[in-house]
Amino acid sequence: MSERERAPNLYDYMAGAMLANGFVWIWAQILPHLKGVPATLLAGASYIIYLAGSITTSYLVCKRTSSKHLLVGIKLAALTWVFSLFLMLNIAANPTFGLAIALFTIFMGGGIAGAYVALRSTLRPRRDKPRASEANLKNS
């Protein structure tokens, strides 16, 4: 790897997995206080919050790499899912296979989406810095 190439290390992946599951845990703490809300609405909101957590953490970890953004996003999503399964088995009262598959799908989608957004922001030219051709025109 050259000097300019960057790649996330194990600590970055673990921090990302814990942060994504932090969204899940905080939402799980809020759920008991929402007694009058229909279950279908809560389920939909849960999936959106899980997806937002996955996209956010994937974006943050992928910003630390200079290449292979998609692979980093998929690795992070898989680690997030494994960490989530660990939490479900140790904390949740009734973990289900359906929930595990739904979380896998959501975390993978969020990992890929976050990697895509990070790659797009990396490839987008900076608007605050003048281009070399513009600077040469101003200096002439």
KAURFEN-V467874 format. One record per pair of residues at least 4 apart in sequence whose ideal C-beta (glycine too) atoms are under 8 Angstrom apart, sorted by the first residue. I is the first residue (numbers start at 0). J is the second residue. D is the distance in Angstrom with one decimal. If there is no record, write none. Layout:
i=I j=J d=D
i=I j=J d=D
This chain:
i=0 j=4 d=4.5
i=0 j=6 d=6.9
i=3 j=65 d=6.5
i=4 j=65 d=4.9
i=4 j=66 d=6.4
i=5 j=63 d=6.0
i=5 j=64 d=5.6
i=5 j=65 d=4.7
i=6 j=63 d=7.7
i=6 j=64 d=5.3
i=6 j=65 d=7.5
i=6 j=66 d=7.8
i=6 j=67 d=7.6
i=6 j=71 d=7.7
i=7 j=11 d=3.5
i=7 j=12 d=6.0
i=7 j=15 d=7.9
i=7 j=60 d=5.2
i=7 j=61 d=8.0
i=7 j=63 d=4.8
i=7 j=64 d=5.7
i=7 j=71 d=6.0
i=8 j=12 d=7.5
i=9 j=13 d=6.2
i=10 j=14 d=6.1
i=11 j=15 d=6.3
i=11 j=60 d=5.4
i=11 j=63 d=5.8
i=12 j=16 d=6.4
i=12 j=60 d=6.8
i=12 j=74 d=6.4
i=12 j=75 d=5.7
i=12 j=78 d=5.3
i=13 j=17 d=6.3
i=13 j=78 d=7.3
i=14 j=18 d=6.2
i=14 j=60 d=7.8
i=15 j=19 d=6.4
i=15 j=56 d=4.2
i=15 j=57 d=7.1
i=15 j=59 d=6.6
i=15 j=60 d=4.3
i=15 j=75 d=4.9
i=15 j=78 d=7.5
i=15 j=79 d=7.0
i=16 j=20 d=6.4
i=16 j=56 d=7.5
i=16 j=75 d=6.7
i=16 j=78 d=4.5
i=16 j=79 d=4.4
i=16 j=81 d=7.7
i=16 j=82 d=4.4
i=17 j=21 d=6.2
i=17 j=82 d=6.8
i=18 j=22 d=7.4
i=18 j=52 d=7.3
i=18 j=55 d=7.5
i=18 j=56 d=4.7
i=18 j=59 d=7.6
i=19 j=23 d=7.1
i=19 j=49 d=8.0
i=19 j=52 d=4.5
i=19 j=53 d=5.3
i=19 j=55 d=7.6
i=19 j=56 d=4.3
i=19 j=75 d=7.9
i=19 j=79 d=4.5
i=19 j=82 d=8.0
i=19 j=83 d=7.9
i=19 j=106 d=7.0
i=19 j=109 d=7.7
i=20 j=24 d=6.0
i=20 j=52 d=7.7
i=20 j=79 d=6.5
i=20 j=82 d=5.4
i=20 j=83 d=5.5
i=20 j=86 d=6.1
i=21 j=25 d=6.2
i=21 j=52 d=7.3
i=22 j=26 d=6.3
i=22 j=48 d=5.9
i=22 j=49 d=6.7
i=22 j=51 d=6.8
i=22 j=52 d=2.9
i=22 j=55 d=7.6
i=23 j=27 d=6.3
i=23 j=48 d=7.6
i=23 j=49 d=5.9
i=23 j=52 d=6.5
i=23 j=83 d=6.5
i=23 j=86 d=7.6
i=24 j=28 d=6.6
i=24 j=86 d=7.3
i=25 j=29 d=6.6
i=26 j=30 d=6.5
i=26 j=45 d=6.2
i=26 j=48 d=4.9
i=26 j=49 d=7.6
i=29 j=33 d=6.6
i=30 j=41 d=6.6
i=30 j=45 d=7.7
i=33 j=41 d=6.3
i=36 j=40 d=5.5
i=36 j=41 d=5.5
i=37 j=41 d=7.0
i=38 j=42 d=6.2
i=39 j=43 d=6.5
i=40 j=44 d=6.3
i=41 j=45 d=6.2
i=42 j=46 d=6.7
i=43 j=47 d=6.5
i=44 j=48 d=6.2
i=45 j=49 d=6.3
i=46 j=50 d=6.2
i=46 j=101 d=7.1
i=46 j=105 d=5.9
i=47 j=51 d=6.3
i=48 j=52 d=6.4
i=49 j=53 d=6.4
i=49 j=102 d=6.6
i=49 j=105 d=4.9
i=49 j=106 d=7.3
i=49 j=109 d=7.5
i=50 j=54 d=6.2
i=50 j=105 d=5.2
i=50 j=108 d=6.5
i=50 j=109 d=4.9
i=50 j=112 d=7.9
i=51 j=55 d=6.1
i=51 j=109 d=7.6
i=52 j=56 d=6.3
i=52 j=109 d=7.2
i=53 j=57 d=6.0
i=53 j=76 d=6.4
i=53 j=79 d=6.4
i=53 j=105 d=6.3
i=53 j=106 d=4.8
i=53 j=108 d=7.3
i=53 j=109 d=2.5
i=53 j=110 d=5.9
i=53 j=112 d=7.8
i=53 j=113 d=6.7
i=54 j=58 d=6.2
i=54 j=109 d=4.4
i=54 j=112 d=5.0
i=54 j=113 d=4.4
i=54 j=116 d=7.1
i=55 j=59 d=6.5
i=55 j=113 d=6.9
i=56 j=60 d=6.2
i=56 j=75 d=6.7
i=56 j=79 d=7.1
i=56 j=109 d=8.0
i=56 j=113 d=6.9
i=57 j=61 d=5.8
i=57 j=71 d=7.9
i=57 j=72 d=4.6
i=57 j=75 d=5.5
i=57 j=76 d=6.8
i=57 j=109 d=6.0
i=57 j=110 d=4.5
i=57 j=111 d=7.7
i=57 j=112 d=7.1
i=57 j=113 d=2.5
i=57 j=114 d=5.5
i=57 j=117 d=7.3
i=58 j=62 d=6.4
i=58 j=113 d=4.0
i=58 j=114 d=7.7
i=58 j=116 d=5.3
i=58 j=117 d=4.9
i=59 j=63 d=7.6
i=59 j=113 d=7.8
i=60 j=64 d=7.6
i=60 j=71 d=6.2
i=60 j=72 d=7.8
i=60 j=75 d=5.3
i=60 j=113 d=7.8
i=61 j=68 d=4.8
i=61 j=71 d=5.2
i=61 j=72 d=5.7
i=61 j=75 d=7.9
i=61 j=113 d=6.1
i=61 j=114 d=4.7
i=61 j=117 d=3.5
i=61 j=118 d=7.0
i=62 j=117 d=5.1
i=62 j=120 d=7.5
i=62 j=121 d=7.5
i=64 j=68 d=6.2
i=64 j=71 d=5.1
i=65 j=121 d=7.9
i=67 j=71 d=5.9
i=68 j=72 d=6.3
i=68 j=114 d=4.3
i=68 j=115 d=7.5
i=68 j=117 d=5.6
i=68 j=118 d=4.3
i=68 j=121 d=7.6
i=69 j=73 d=6.4
i=69 j=111 d=6.6
i=69 j=114 d=5.1
i=69 j=115 d=7.6
i=69 j=118 d=7.7
i=70 j=74 d=6.3
i=71 j=75 d=6.3
i=71 j=114 d=6.2
i=72 j=76 d=6.3
i=72 j=110 d=4.0
i=72 j=111 d=5.4
i=72 j=112 d=8.0
i=72 j=113 d=5.7
i=72 j=114 d=2.9
i=72 j=115 d=7.8
i=72 j=117 d=7.8
i=73 j=77 d=6.4
i=73 j=107 d=7.0
i=73 j=110 d=5.7
i=73 j=111 d=6.8
i=73 j=114 d=7.6
i=74 j=78 d=6.4
i=75 j=79 d=6.1
i=75 j=110 d=5.4
i=75 j=113 d=8.0
i=76 j=80 d=6.4
i=76 j=106 d=4.4
i=76 j=107 d=4.7
i=76 j=109 d=6.6
i=76 j=110 d=2.9
i=76 j=111 d=7.3
i=77 j=81 d=6.5
i=77 j=106 d=7.8
i=77 j=107 d=7.8
i=77 j=110 d=7.9
i=78 j=82 d=6.2
i=79 j=83 d=6.2
i=79 j=106 d=4.9
i=79 j=110 d=7.3
i=80 j=84 d=6.5
i=80 j=102 d=6.1
i=80 j=103 d=5.0
i=80 j=106 d=4.8
i=80 j=107 d=7.6
i=81 j=85 d=6.6
i=82 j=86 d=6.6
i=83 j=87 d=6.2
i=83 j=102 d=5.5
i=83 j=106 d=7.2
i=84 j=88 d=6.2
i=84 j=94 d=7.9
i=84 j=99 d=6.1
i=84 j=102 d=7.9
i=85 j=89 d=6.3
i=86 j=90 d=5.3
i=86 j=91 d=7.3
i=87 j=91 d=4.5
i=87 j=94 d=4.0
i=87 j=98 d=7.3
i=87 j=99 d=7.0
i=88 j=94 d=6.1
i=94 j=98 d=6.3
i=94 j=99 d=6.9
i=95 j=99 d=7.0
i=96 j=100 d=6.5
i=97 j=101 d=6.2
i=98 j=102 d=6.2
i=99 j=103 d=6.4
i=100 j=104 d=6.5
i=101 j=105 d=6.2
i=102 j=106 d=5.9
i=103 j=107 d=6.2
i=104 j=108 d=6.3
i=105 j=109 d=6.1
i=106 j=110 d=6.0
i=107 j=111 d=6.4
i=108 j=112 d=6.1
i=109 j=113 d=6.0
i=110 j=114 d=6.3
i=111 j=115 d=6.3
i=112 j=116 d=6.5
i=113 j=117 d=6.2
i=114 j=118 d=6.2
i=115 j=119 d=6.3
i=116 j=120 d=6.4
i=117 j=121 d=6.3
i=118 j=122 d=6.2
i=119 j=123 d=6.1
i=124 j=130 d=7.7
i=129 j=133 d=4.5
i=129 j=134 d=5.1
i=129 j=137 d=7.6
i=130 j=134 d=7.1
i=131 j=135 d=6.4
i=132 j=136 d=6.6
i=133 j=137 d=6.5
i=134 j=138 d=6.3
i=135 j=139 d=6.5
